[in-house]
């Protein structure tokens, strides 16, 4: 069938509809049509483009799948440098920042735009007449890598802006990150295929965005949230940063859903504490809060120092990843007999908590990490999750480091260890003969989600088993007042002798 004007109009209409629904779904979390209807539109467009390949354009929604691999990334020079931010590590440094701002522009109170600091990779995306033309990493702030092909695969980066009043040239700056749900799924898939898991979402995002094969990037769950602009031609910015983000969102770009406008440094501290409390519930990782003087006129008056703006600062959260020394590995026995290696560490503060132990999961994980006793390791802790070793700093490995070996027998009861075929977990074969398994089984029986026995905590179970007063859960119902009274006296005597 010959190419007609009607077909061209139909294709343009399909692209406009699909682009609109992509933005509603990925940017605004507000799908307006069922997935089935969306799929029909996309298939119809694909059918047209297959029949008339001359109609395929860079802004077509069908072109997000990735292109042929590059041999190397080119370079893009940033017309306006991408600067870094100064840091405030505590409240006093934040108040100092506020005092300096007020003194420099002679104001009694400053209005700040605040938003979480995403832990990802900064990029710059350039639109000309509403069409995405180039994308680059931050690089050294002046020159970045050309990652245009990869940026085109990210659904929250529109291939074509919506609306009619966008600038002739619009350079958007933002953070590319990997949501936690996507990160965990990616690591599961990588491990199933025998690969090495990513240490954290930031590494996963950076590694995914810097693939020479954009088809790999296309398969990774990346998103972008905007936080600024570079070159703008053919339009005037709004008066404030917060209004600018609203303005960008009207074109189909995504701003932070947690952003706020605040007055004064005390309000900034309150916002910091509020976000810190909900940090573990957010669907992505953040490492602090960014505060920017909201009014652009005041930003211009404040200017820059070295490679950072005077009008912005990052208030960092306590580190969730730190380095420390792994002194030894002990093997613990769980309720089902599972043997778990636990790293004994040089105590270190992680996320506001002193950590001296971290799980190593199993021997397969030890081999994957390549960790040895004596190594300097990176420890990670998020919320109430048990701290874990995420990587080894191999260039700091001492000459006397020791290989970690699984024992041949249970460290508690000396029973043989078994590893069922196809499983990664090694187990003690002793069953309830093993004192560790007895204790854990009784604790589980008494726990809140089981029998919910009030007052029977872990320490009391340990005492009862150690004194041979119980050997299984049913023995709990044979205990009398005399046994428990004697146990209490023994506990008091032990405490007084210490």
WOBEL-V742548 format. One record per run of one state. SS is the DSSP state (~ for helix, > for strand, _ for the rest). FROM is the first residue (numbers start at 1). TO is the last residue. Records with the same first field share a line. If there is no record, write none. Layout:
SS->FROM-TO ; FROM-TO
This chain:
_->1-4 ; 28-34 ; 52-52 ; 56-60 ; 66-74 ; 78-83 ; 89-90 ; 106-110 ; 119-120 ; 129-130 ; 138-142 ; 147-147 ; 152-159 ; 161-168 ; 179-179 ; 193-200 ; 210-213 ; 219-221 ; 234-239 ; 250-259 ; 264-264 ; 282-285 ; 294-294 ; 303-303 ; 306-307 ; 317-320 ; 334-337 ; 351-352 ; 360-362 ; 370-372 ; 374-375 ; 381-387 ; 393-393 ; 397-401 ; 403-408 ; 410-415 ; 419-426 ; 429-430 ; 434-434 ; 447-457 ; 467-472 ; 479-480 ; 498-498
~->5-27 ; 35-51 ; 53-55 ; 61-65 ; 91-105 ; 148-151 ; 180-192 ; 201-209 ; 214-218 ; 241-249 ; 265-281 ; 296-302 ; 363-369 ; 394-396 ; 431-433 ; 435-446 ; 458-466 ; 473-478 ; 481-497
>->75-77 ; 84-88 ; 111-118 ; 121-128 ; 131-137 ; 143-146 ; 160-160 ; 169-178 ; 222-233 ; 240-240 ; 260-263 ; 286-293 ; 295-295 ; 304-305 ; 308-316 ; 321-333 ; 338-350 ; 353-359 ; 373-373 ; 376-380 ; 388-392 ; 402-402 ; 409-409 ; 416-418 ; 427-428
